[in-house]
Amino acid sequence: MTINQAVVKRLTQYMEKMDLSQAELARRSTLPVPTIKSIIQRRAKGIELKTFILLAHGLGITPAELIDDPSFLAENLDI
């Protein structure tokens, strides 16, 4: 799994849990809707730390909470 795939997995988990649309996440995180769509559709080549922090903020969690998943362990990532 790539880092981007792990981020998308966690984002979609939280979005489903919170019943958030991409547009609502964009509004809450102050990111443009096309940025959210690009990430979710796995078209983004990389996700900047600033974007990651804003996504976590939009979900109402810390970046540490967003990354707290076995998907982000080195042995589970293609790095």
DRENDO-208983 format. One record per residue: x, y, z of N, C-alpha, C, CB in turn; residue in one letter. Coordinates in Angstrom, 1 decimal, padded with zeros to 4 digits. Each point is the difference from the previous one (the first is absolute). Glycine has a CB too. Layout:
# DRENDO-208983
       nx       ny       nz      cax      cay      caz       cx       cy       cz      cbx      cby      cbz   resn
        X        Y        Z        X        Y        Z        X        Y        Z        X        Y        Z      A
...
END
This chain:
# DRENDO-208983
       nx       ny       nz      cax      cay      caz       cx       cy       cz      cbx      cby      cbz   resn
    000.9   -001.2    000.0   -000.9    001.2    000.0    000.9    001.2    000.0   -001.9   -001.2    001.2      M
    001.5    002.2   -002.0    000.8    001.3    000.0   -000.5    000.9    001.1    000.3   -000.2   -002.5      T
    000.5    001.2    002.8   -000.5    000.9    001.1   -001.3    000.7   -000.5    002.4    000.4    000.7      I
   -002.5    000.0   -001.9   -001.2    000.6   -000.5   -001.2   -000.9    000.2    001.3    001.3   -001.7      N
   -001.1   -002.6    001.4   -001.1   -000.9    000.2   -000.4   -000.2    001.5    000.8   -001.2   -002.1      Q
    000.2    001.3    002.9   -000.3   -000.1    001.5   -000.8    001.2    000.4    002.1   -001.3    000.4      A
   -001.7    002.5   -000.9   -000.7    001.2    000.4   -001.4    000.0   -000.5    002.1    001.3   -000.2      V
   -002.3   -001.8   -001.0   -001.4   -000.1   -000.6   -000.8   -001.0    000.8    000.8    000.6   -002.3      V
   -000.2   -001.7    002.7   -000.7   -001.0    000.9   -000.5    000.7    001.3    001.4   -001.9   -001.0      K
   -000.5    002.6    001.6   -000.4    000.6    001.3   -001.0    001.1   -000.2    002.3   -000.5    000.9      R
   -002.1    001.4   -001.9   -001.0    001.0   -000.3   -001.4   -000.5   -000.2    001.9    001.3   -001.0      L
   -002.0   -002.4    000.1   -001.3   -000.5   -000.3   -000.6   -000.7    001.3    000.7   -000.3   -002.4      T
    000.1   -000.3    003.2   -000.5   -000.6    001.3   -000.7    001.1    000.8    001.8   -001.8   -000.1      Q
   -001.0    002.9    000.3   -000.6    001.1    000.8   -001.1    000.7   -000.7    002.2    000.3    001.0      Y
   -002.2   -000.1   -002.3   -001.1    000.6   -000.7   -001.3   -000.8    000.1    001.7    001.1   -001.5      M
   -001.5   -002.4    001.4   -001.2   -000.9    000.1   -000.5    000.0    001.5    000.8   -001.4   -001.9      E
    000.1    001.3    002.8   -000.4    000.0    001.4   -000.7    001.3    000.4    001.9   -001.4    000.5      K
   -001.5    002.6   -001.0   -000.6    001.3    000.3   -001.0    000.4   -001.0    002.1    000.6    001.0      M
   -002.4   -001.4   -002.0   -000.9    000.3   -001.1    000.3    001.3   -000.6   -001.8   -001.3    001.2      D
    003.0    001.5   -001.6    000.5    001.2   -000.7    000.2   -000.2   -001.5    001.1    000.7    002.1      L
   -001.6    000.2   -002.8    000.2    000.0   -001.5    001.4    000.7   -000.2   -002.5    000.1   -000.5      S
    003.0   -000.3   -000.8    001.2    000.6   -000.4   -000.1    001.6    000.1    000.5   -002.0   -001.5      Q
   -001.7    002.5    001.1   -000.2    001.4    000.1    000.0    000.5    001.4   -001.3   -000.1   -002.1      A
    000.8   -000.6    003.0    000.0    000.4    001.4    001.4   -000.1    000.6   -002.4   -000.7    000.3      E
    003.1   -000.3   -000.6    001.4   -000.1    000.5    000.8    001.1   -000.6   -000.2   -002.5    000.2      L
    000.0    002.9   -001.4    000.7    001.1   -000.6   -000.3    001.3    000.7   -000.1   -001.2   -002.2      A
   -001.2    001.4    002.5   -000.4    001.2    000.8    000.7    000.1    001.4   -002.2    000.0   -001.3      R
    002.1   -001.2    002.0    000.6    000.0    001.3    001.5    000.1    000.1   -002.0   -001.4    000.6      R
    002.6    000.9   -001.7    001.5    000.0    000.0    000.6    001.2   -000.7   -000.1   -002.5    000.1      S
   -000.8    003.3   -000.7    000.4    001.2   -000.8    000.8   -000.4   -001.2    000.0    001.4    002.1      T
   -000.2   -002.5   -002.6    000.7   -000.5   -001.2   -001.0    000.1   -001.2    001.6   -001.5    001.3      L
   -001.1    001.7   -002.5   -000.9    000.0   -001.1   -000.6   -001.4   -000.3    001.3    001.9   -001.0      P
   -002.6   -001.9    000.6   -000.6   -001.3   -000.3    000.8   -000.8   -001.0   -002.2    001.0    000.4      V
    002.8   -000.4   -001.5    000.8   -000.8   -000.9    001.2   -000.7    000.7   -000.7    001.5   -001.8      P
    001.2   -000.9    002.8    001.1   -000.6    000.7   -000.4   -001.3    000.7    001.1    002.3    000.3      T
   -002.3   -002.2    000.4   -000.5   -001.1    000.7   -000.3   -001.1   -001.0   -001.0    001.5    001.8      I
    000.3   -001.2   -002.9   -000.3   -001.0   -001.0    001.2   -000.7   -000.6   -002.0    001.4   -000.6      K
    003.0   -000.6    000.4    001.3   -000.5   -000.6    000.6   -001.0    001.0    000.4    002.1   -001.3      S
   -000.4   -001.8    002.6    000.5   -000.9    001.0   -000.8   -001.3    000.0    000.9    001.9    001.4      I
   -002.2   -001.8   -001.2   -000.9   -001.1    000.1    000.0   -000.9   -001.2   -001.5    001.4    001.5      I
    001.6   -000.8   -002.7    000.0   -000.8   -001.2    001.4   -000.5   -000.4   -001.9    001.4   -000.8      Q
    002.9   -001.2    001.8    001.4   -000.4   -000.2    000.7    000.6   -001.2   -000.7   -002.1    001.2      R
    000.3    003.3   -001.6    000.7    000.6   -001.1    001.1    000.9    000.5   -002.1    000.0   -001.3      R
    002.1    000.3    002.6    001.1    000.9    000.6    001.2   -000.9    000.0   -001.6    001.4    001.4      A
    002.7   -000.8   -001.8    001.3   -000.7    000.0    000.6   -000.1    001.4    000.4    000.7   -002.4      K
   -000.7    000.3    003.2    000.5    000.1    001.3   -000.8    000.9    000.8    002.3   -000.4   -000.8      G
   -002.3    000.2    002.1   -000.8    000.9    000.9    000.9    000.8    000.9   -002.0   -001.6   -000.1      I
    002.0    002.9    000.0    000.9    000.8    000.8   -000.4   -000.1    001.5    000.4    001.6   -002.0      E
    000.6   -001.3    002.8   -000.3   -000.1    001.5   -001.1    001.1    000.4    002.4   -000.8    000.3      L
   -002.3    001.9   -000.9   -001.0    001.1    000.2   -001.4   -000.5   -000.3    001.7    001.8   -000.5      K
   -001.8   -002.5   -000.6   -001.3   -000.5   -000.4   -000.5   -001.1    000.9    000.5    000.5   -002.4      T
    000.4   -001.4    002.8   -000.3   -001.0    001.0   -000.5    000.6    001.3    001.7   -001.5   -001.0      F
   -001.0    002.5    001.5   -000.4    000.7    001.2   -001.4    000.6   -000.1    002.4    000.4    000.5      I
   -002.7    000.3   -001.6   -001.3    000.6   -000.3   -001.1   -001.1   -000.1    001.2    001.9   -001.1      L
   -000.9   -003.0    000.5   -001.0   -001.1   -000.1   -000.3   -000.5    001.4    000.9   -000.7   -002.2      L
    000.1    000.5    003.1   -000.3   -000.4    001.3   -000.8    001.0    000.8    002.2   -001.3    000.0      A
   -001.9    002.6   -000.2   -000.7    001.1    000.6   -001.5   -000.1   -000.4    002.1    001.4    000.1      H
   -002.3   -001.6   -001.4   -001.3   -000.1   -000.6   -000.9   -001.1    000.6    000.9    001.0   -002.1      G
   -000.1   -002.1    002.5   -000.7   -001.1    000.6   -000.2    000.2    001.5    001.0   -001.5   -001.8      L
   -000.4    002.5    002.3   -000.1    000.3    001.5    000.9   -000.9    000.8   -002.3    000.7   -000.4      G
    003.4   -001.2   -000.2    000.9   -000.9    000.7    001.4    000.6   -000.2   -001.5   -002.0   -000.3      I
    002.5    001.4    001.0    001.4    000.4   -000.1    000.6   -000.8   -001.2    000.2    000.6    002.5      T
    000.9    000.0   -003.1    000.7   -000.8   -001.0    000.4   -001.4    000.6    000.8    002.2   -001.1      P
   -000.4   -002.2    002.3    000.4   -001.3    000.6   -001.1   -001.0    000.0    001.6    001.3    001.5      A
   -002.8   -000.9   -001.2   -001.2   -000.9    000.0   -000.2   -000.5   -001.4   -001.0    001.2    001.9      E
    001.2   -000.3   -002.9   -000.3   -000.4   -001.4    001.0   -001.1   -000.5   -000.9    002.3   -000.4      L
    002.2   -002.2    000.9    001.0   -000.9   -000.4    000.1   -001.2    000.9    001.3    002.0   -000.9      I
   -002.1   -002.0    002.0    000.1   -001.1    001.0   -000.8   -001.3   -000.6    000.1    001.7    001.9      D
    000.6   -002.4   -002.8   -000.6   -001.2   -000.6    001.2   -000.8   -000.5   -002.1    001.3   -000.7      D
    001.9   -002.6    000.8    001.1   -000.9   -000.5    000.3    000.2   -001.5   -000.8   -001.7    001.7      P
    000.0    002.3   -002.4    000.3    000.2   -001.4    001.2    000.9   -000.2   -002.4   -000.2   -000.5      S
    002.7    001.0    001.5    001.1    001.0   -000.1    001.3   -000.6    000.6   -001.7    001.8    000.2      F
    001.7   -003.0    000.2    001.3   -000.6    000.5    000.9   -000.3   -001.2   -001.2   -001.0    002.0      L
    002.4    001.2   -001.9    001.0   -000.2   -001.1   -000.1   -001.3   -000.6    001.5    001.5    001.1      A
   -001.7   -002.6   -000.4   -000.1   -001.3   -000.6   -001.3   -000.2   -000.8    001.3   -000.9    001.9      E
   -002.3    001.8   -001.8   -001.2   -000.1   -000.7    000.0    000.9   -001.2   -001.2   -000.7    002.0      N
    002.2    001.5   -002.2    000.0    001.0   -001.0    001.1   -000.3   -001.1   -000.8    001.7    001.6      L
    000.5   -001.4   -002.8    000.9   -000.1   -001.2    000.9    001.3    000.0   -001.6   -001.5   -001.3      D
    002.6    001.5    002.1    000.9    001.1    000.1    001.4   -000.4   -000.3   -001.5    001.2    001.6      I
END
